[in-house]
């Protein structure tokens, strides 16, 4: 293989990876913008929410039914919550496409580190 062909192959591989990375960034921005524009609020009566004991206010967790709950836990302190700091609600990785209350709680709670 000549130096020119090797250089062309490297350049093509680089341009291909730039195109793929650029597409990924655009998709990420688009999905983030959709989430920021007001995802549907999660209802505590949603079947998945009910199964995980989701409440909009952590102070109302049934501690007898969910003994893993500890005072001070709330969605905004959970690693699955991706809402902006200080926002009243935001997206959650557990409840895809839905916004949860920052003061809420469910049994999937995992403390942010």
C-alpha positions in Angstrom: 0.0 0.0 0.0 1.4 3.4 -0.9 1.7 6.2 1.6 -1.0 8.1 -0.3 -3.5 5.2 0.0 -2.6 4.7 3.7 -3.2 8.4 4.3 -6.5 8.4 2.4 -7.7 5.4 4.4 -6.8 7.1 7.7 -8.5 10.3 6.6 -11.7 8.4 5.6 -11.7 6.5 8.9 -11.3 9.8 10.8 -14.1 11.5 8.8 -16.4 8.6 9.4 -15.8 8.7 13.2 -16.4 12.4 13.2 -19.7 12.0 11.4 -20.8 9.2 13.8 -19.9 11.3 16.8 -21.6 14.4 15.4 -24.8 12.4 14.8 -24.7 11.1 18.4 -24.3 14.6 19.7 -27.3 15.8 17.7 -29.5 12.9 18.8 -28.5 13.6 22.4 -29.3 17.3 22.1 -32.6 16.6 20.5 -33.7 14.1 23.1 -32.5 16.4 25.9 -34.4 19.3 24.4 -37.6 17.2 24.3 -37.2 16.3 27.9 -36.6 19.9 28.9 -39.7 21.0 27.0 -42.0 19.4 29.5 -42.2 15.6 29.6 -45.5 14.3 30.8 -45.7 14.3 34.6 -45.7 10.8 36.1 -48.9 9.9 37.9 -48.7 7.9 41.1 -51.4 5.7 39.6 -49.2 4.7 36.7 -48.7 0.9 36.9 -44.9 1.1 37.1 -45.1 3.9 39.6 -47.5 1.9 41.8 -45.3 -1.2 41.6 -42.3 0.9 42.8 -44.3 2.8 45.5 -43.7 6.2 43.8 -45.1 9.2 45.7 -44.9 12.8 44.7 -43.8 13.8 48.2 -41.3 11.6 50.0 -42.8 12.6 53.4 -45.8 10.5 52.5 -43.9 7.2 52.0 -45.6 4.3 53.8 -42.6 3.3 55.9 -44.2 0.0 56.9 -44.7 -1.0 53.3 -41.3 0.4 52.2 -38.8 -0.2 55.0 -35.9 0.7 52.8 -37.0 4.4 52.8 -34.8 6.6 55.0 -35.7 10.2 56.0 -34.1 12.7 53.6 -34.3 10.5 50.5 -36.0 12.2 47.5 -35.8 11.9 43.7 -33.5 14.9 43.4 -31.0 13.1 45.5 -31.3 9.8 43.4 -28.8 8.8 40.8 -31.6 8.1 38.3 -33.0 11.6 38.5 -31.7 13.8 35.7 -33.6 17.0 36.3 -31.9 20.3 36.8 -30.8 21.3 40.3 -33.6 23.3 42.0 -36.3 22.3 39.5 -39.6 21.2 40.8 -39.6 18.1 38.6 -37.5 16.4 36.0 -36.8 13.3 34.0 -36.0 10.0 35.6 -34.2 7.0 34.0 -36.6 4.6 35.7 -39.7 6.3 34.3 -38.6 7.0 30.7 -40.4 9.9 29.0 -42.0 11.0 32.3 -41.1 13.8 34.7 -41.0 13.0 38.4 -41.3 15.3 41.4 -37.9 16.4 42.7 -39.5 15.8 46.2 -40.8 12.4 45.3 -39.6 8.9 46.1 -39.8 5.3 44.8 -38.3 2.1 45.9 -35.6 2.2 43.2 -33.9 5.1 45.0 -30.1 5.0 44.9 -28.2 7.8 46.6 -26.2 10.0 44.2 -22.5 9.8 44.9 
